Amino acid sequence: MRLGRIGQIGALVGVLLLVGGASQAENAVAEAPAASKLQATYEVSLGIFDLGDFRLTANFDGPQYTMQANAKFEILKGLLFRGGGTTRSAGVLTDAGPKPSVFEVSYKGGDKKEQRFMRFADGAVSEFSIVPAKRPNPHNVPLNEKQLVNVLDPLSAAFLSIHSNLPPGDSRLCRKTVRVFDGQQRFDIVLSPKRTDKLLDGAPSDIPESVAVCRVKYVPLSGYRPDNAGVEFMTKTDDVEVWLASVPEERLYLPYRIVVPTAMGSGSATLTKVKIKTSQ
């Protein structure tokens, strides 16, 4: 099985986990969450295969936050594919949403290894690097400095800037565009209302049953090759969706379920566990 295909679903899960960050409503408030620690586990599947899981831990100290996510993926106990990585982010929560200060990710899959690092200053990306370094692809749409202002890293976008007074299942949660830079590509994720649904069987029992289901559009802006098959597919499909679930007493919305069509079948990431430790 080609690494490119497995890498595609891994990248899609990463991108789509961030769309929860687009759920900040216009009347969102800037206040430190009551939680001092949040832990969430997502099970990831691709077609008939269980790929593995994605585990997030977020710690809060007033407006300051630090997050770490660990992912492990394999198919047929590693006979076809094995990979995983660690992602970290830190920053400050403001009235305009999260303001990241640093982001890093380390990934290994098959024979591929990669590390990315980003630093932010004054609301913009001030430096970024990829190891091993890649030669500039002359076919890629070039980045420009203006595109790196007022952007979020994927992890901050996924799980913060998500406070809202709107009730669970409210379609207004799905009316938002989030600006993202992942260290290589600059893209927007555009959400629009699709329907209201209910949690699946086996969902965490302490979150409200009603969820807002959003249609997701991926809009690449720079750092990508226009004739890339994966990019072309993602820009054209209307079948990507994210389900937003409310975390009680937090006015916090997490992506509960992400559904992504791929060449290998439907991919999904589903929240199976969530644990919150509140400040004393």
C-alpha positions as CSV (number, residue, x, y, z in Angstrom):
1,M,0.0,0.0,0.0
2,R,1.5,3.4,-1.0
3,L,2.5,5.7,1.8
4,G,1.0,8.6,-0.2
5,R,-2.5,7.2,0.2
6,I,-2.1,6.5,4.0
7,G,-0.4,9.9,4.3
8,Q,-3.5,11.5,2.7
9,I,-5.9,10.2,5.3
10,G,-3.4,11.2,8.1
11,A,-3.2,14.7,6.7
12,L,-7.0,14.9,6.2
13,V,-7.6,13.9,9.8
14,G,-5.1,16.5,11.0
15,V,-6.7,19.2,8.9
16,L,-10.3,18.3,9.8
17,L,-9.6,18.0,13.5
18,L,-8.8,21.7,13.3
19,V,-12.2,22.7,12.0
20,G,-13.7,22.7,15.5
21,G,-11.7,25.9,15.9
22,A,-14.0,27.5,13.4
23,S,-17.0,27.2,15.7
24,Q,-16.4,30.4,17.7
25,A,-19.6,32.4,17.5
26,E,-19.8,36.1,17.0
27,N,-20.8,36.5,20.6
28,A,-18.0,34.4,22.0
29,V,-16.4,35.7,25.2
30,A,-12.8,35.9,26.1
31,E,-12.3,34.2,29.5
32,A,-10.1,31.5,30.8
33,P,-11.9,28.1,30.7
34,A,-13.0,26.6,34.0
35,A,-11.1,23.5,33.1
36,S,-7.5,23.2,34.1
37,K,-6.9,20.1,32.0
38,L,-8.8,18.5,29.1
39,Q,-8.1,15.0,27.7
40,A,-9.8,13.7,24.5
41,T,-9.4,10.5,22.5
42,Y,-10.4,10.0,18.9
43,E,-10.6,6.7,17.1
44,V,-9.6,6.9,13.4
45,S,-10.7,4.6,10.7
46,L,-10.3,4.3,6.9
47,G,-12.8,2.1,5.0
48,I,-12.7,-1.3,6.7
49,F,-9.5,-0.6,8.6
50,D,-9.2,0.7,12.1
51,L,-6.2,3.0,11.8
52,G,-5.6,3.9,15.5
53,D,-6.2,6.8,17.7
54,F,-5.4,10.5,18.3
55,R,-5.0,11.6,21.9
56,L,-5.1,15.2,23.1
57,T,-4.1,16.7,26.4
58,A,-4.7,20.5,27.0
59,N,-3.5,22.3,30.1
60,F,-4.8,25.8,31.1
61,D,-3.2,28.3,33.6
62,G,-5.4,31.3,33.3
63,P,-5.3,32.5,29.7
64,Q,-2.1,30.5,29.1
65,Y,-2.5,27.2,27.4
66,T,-0.3,24.2,26.3
67,M,-1.4,21.3,24.3
68,Q,0.1,18.0,23.1
69,A,-1.5,15.4,20.8
70,N,-0.1,11.9,20.1
71,A,-1.2,9.8,17.2
72,K,-0.5,6.1,16.3
73,F,-1.7,4.6,13.1
74,E,-1.3,1.1,11.6
75,I,-3.0,-1.3,9.2
76,L,-3.1,-5.0,9.8
77,K,-0.8,-4.7,12.9
78,G,1.8,-2.8,10.9
79,L,2.0,-5.3,8.0
80,L,0.7,-2.7,5.5
81,F,1.5,0.5,7.3
82,R,2.7,1.9,10.7
83,G,3.2,5.5,11.6
84,G,2.5,8.2,14.1
85,G,3.6,11.5,15.6
86,T,3.5,14.1,18.3
87,T,2.2,17.6,18.0
88,R,2.6,20.5,20.5
89,S,1.2,24.0,20.7
90,A,1.3,26.8,23.2
91,G,-0.1,30.3,23.5
92,V,-2.6,32.7,25.1
93,L,-6.4,32.9,24.9
94,T,-7.6,36.4,23.9
95,D,-11.0,37.9,23.1
96,A,-10.3,37.2,19.5
97,G,-9.6,33.5,20.1
98,P,-6.3,31.7,20.6
99,K,-3.0,33.5,20.0
100,P,-0.4,30.8,19.5
101,S,3.3,31.4,20.3
102,V,4.9,28.1,19.2
103,F,3.9,25.0,17.3
104,E,5.9,21.8,16.4
105,V,5.1,18.4,15.0
106,S,7.2,15.3,14.5
107,Y,5.9,12.5,12.3
108,K,7.2,9.1,11.1
109,G,5.4,6.8,8.7
110,G,6.9,4.0,6.6
111,D,10.3,5.3,5.5
112,K,9.3,9.0,5.9
113,K,10.3,11.2,8.8
114,E,9.5,14.9,9.2
115,Q,9.6,17.6,11.8
116,R,8.0,21.1,11.5
117,F,8.5,24.1,13.8
118,M,6.7,27.5,13.8
119,R,7.1,30.5,16.0
120,F,4.6,33.4,16.2
121,A,5.0,37.1,17.0
122,D,2.5,39.9,17.1
123,G,-0.2,37.7,15.6
124,A,1.8,36.4,12.7
125,V,4.1,33.6,11.8
126,S,7.6,34.9,12.5
127,E,9.6,31.8,11.5
128,F,9.1,28.2,10.4
129,S,11.2,25.3,9.3
130,I,10.9,21.7,8.0
131,V,13.4,19.0,8.7
132,P,14.6,17.5,6.5
133,A,14.6,20.6,4.4
134,K,12.8,20.4,1.1
135,R,13.9,22.0,-2.2
136,P,11.5,24.7,-3.3
137,N,9.1,23.2,-5.8
138,P,8.8,25.7,-8.7
139,H,5.3,24.4,-9.4
140,N,4.0,25.3,-6.0
141,V,1.9,28.4,-5.4
142,P,4.3,30.7,-3.5
143,L,3.7,31.9,0.0
144,N,3.7,35.6,0.8
145,E,4.1,37.4,4.1
146,K,0.5,38.8,4.2
147,Q,-0.9,35.3,4.2
148,L,0.9,34.5,7.4
149,V,-0.8,37.2,9.4
150,N,-3.7,36.3,11.7
151,V,-3.4,32.6,11.2
152,L,-3.6,29.6,13.5
153,D,-1.6,26.5,13.8
154,P,-3.7,23.3,13.3
155,L,-3.8,22.3,17.0
156,S,-4.8,25.7,18.4
157,A,-7.5,26.0,15.7
158,A,-8.9,22.6,16.5
159,F,-9.5,22.8,20.2
160,L,-9.5,26.5,21.2
161,S,-11.3,29.6,20.0
162,I,-14.3,27.4,20.5
163,H,-16.2,29.2,23.3
164,S,-19.8,30.0,22.5
165,N,-23.1,30.8,24.2
166,L,-25.0,29.0,21.4
167,P,-26.9,25.9,22.4
168,P,-25.8,22.4,21.2
169,G,-26.8,21.7,17.6
170,D,-27.3,25.4,16.7
171,S,-26.5,25.8,13.0
172,R,-24.8,29.1,13.6
173,L,-21.8,27.2,14.9
174,C,-21.2,26.2,11.3
175,R,-20.9,29.7,9.8
176,K,-17.3,30.5,9.9
177,T,-13.9,30.5,8.1
178,V,-10.7,29.7,9.8
179,R,-7.3,30.7,8.5
180,V,-4.6,28.1,8.9
181,F,-0.9,27.6,8.3
182,D,0.7,24.2,9.0
183,G,4.3,25.0,8.3
184,Q,4.0,24.3,4.6
185,Q,0.6,25.1,3.3
186,R,-1.6,28.2,3.9
187,F,-5.3,27.3,3.5
188,D,-8.7,28.3,4.7
189,I,-11.3,25.9,6.2
190,V,-14.8,27.2,5.4
191,L,-17.8,25.8,7.4
192,S,-21.5,26.0,6.5
193,P,-24.6,24.5,8.1
194,K,-25.6,21.0,6.9
195,R,-27.9,19.5,9.5
196,T,-28.5,18.8,13.2
197,D,-27.9,15.2,14.3
198,K,-27.4,13.1,17.5
199,L,-24.4,11.4,19.0
200,L,-23.7,7.8,17.9
201,D,-24.0,4.8,20.1
202,G,-21.1,4.5,22.4
203,A,-20.4,8.3,22.6
204,P,-19.2,9.8,25.9
205,S,-22.2,9.9,28.2
206,D,-21.5,13.4,29.7
207,I,-21.8,15.5,26.6
208,P,-25.2,16.7,25.1
209,E,-26.8,14.4,22.5
210,S,-27.5,17.1,20.0
211,V,-24.7,18.1,17.6
212,A,-24.3,20.6,14.8
213,V,-23.1,19.0,11.5
214,C,-21.1,21.3,9.3
215,R,-20.2,21.0,5.6
216,V,-16.4,21.6,5.3
217,K,-14.7,23.2,2.3
218,Y,-10.9,23.1,2.0
219,V,-9.6,26.2,0.2
220,P,-5.8,26.1,-0.5
221,L,-4.1,29.4,-1.0
222,S,-0.3,28.8,-1.2
223,G,2.4,26.3,-0.5
224,Y,0.7,23.6,-2.6
225,R,1.0,22.2,-6.2
226,P,-2.2,23.0,-8.1
227,D,-2.1,19.7,-10.1
228,N,-1.7,17.6,-6.9
229,A,-4.5,14.9,-7.1
230,G,-5.2,15.0,-3.4
231,V,-5.5,18.8,-3.3
232,E,-7.7,18.7,-6.4
233,F,-10.0,16.1,-4.8
234,M,-10.4,18.0,-1.6
235,T,-11.2,21.3,-3.2
236,K,-14.0,19.7,-5.3
237,T,-15.7,17.4,-2.8
238,D,-18.8,18.5,-0.9
239,D,-18.9,15.3,1.3
240,V,-16.5,16.3,4.1
241,E,-18.3,17.1,7.3
242,V,-17.6,17.8,11.0
243,W,-19.9,17.2,13.9
244,L,-19.6,19.8,16.7
245,A,-20.4,18.7,20.3
246,S,-20.7,20.8,23.4
247,V,-18.6,20.2,26.5
248,P,-20.9,20.9,29.5
249,E,-20.3,23.9,31.7
250,E,-17.5,25.1,29.5
251,R,-19.2,26.7,26.5
252,L,-16.6,24.7,24.6
253,Y,-17.2,22.9,21.4
254,L,-15.1,20.0,20.2
255,P,-15.2,18.2,16.9
256,Y,-17.1,15.0,17.8
257,R,-16.9,13.3,14.4
258,I,-15.1,14.0,11.2
259,V,-16.0,12.2,8.0
260,V,-13.8,12.4,4.9
261,P,-14.2,10.6,1.5
262,T,-11.0,9.2,0.1
263,A,-9.9,6.9,-2.8
264,M,-9.7,4.1,-0.2
265,G,-13.1,4.6,1.2
266,S,-14.7,6.8,3.9
267,G,-12.3,8.0,6.6
268,S,-13.5,9.2,10.0
269,A,-12.2,10.3,13.4
270,T,-14.7,9.9,16.3
271,L,-14.4,11.2,19.8
272,T,-14.7,8.2,22.2
273,K,-13.4,9.6,25.5
274,V,-13.3,13.1,27.1
275,K,-12.2,14.0,30.6
276,I,-12.1,17.4,32.2
277,K,-10.4,18.4,35.4
278,T,-11.7,21.8,36.7
279,S,-9.8,24.4,38.5
280,Q,-10.3,24.5,42.3
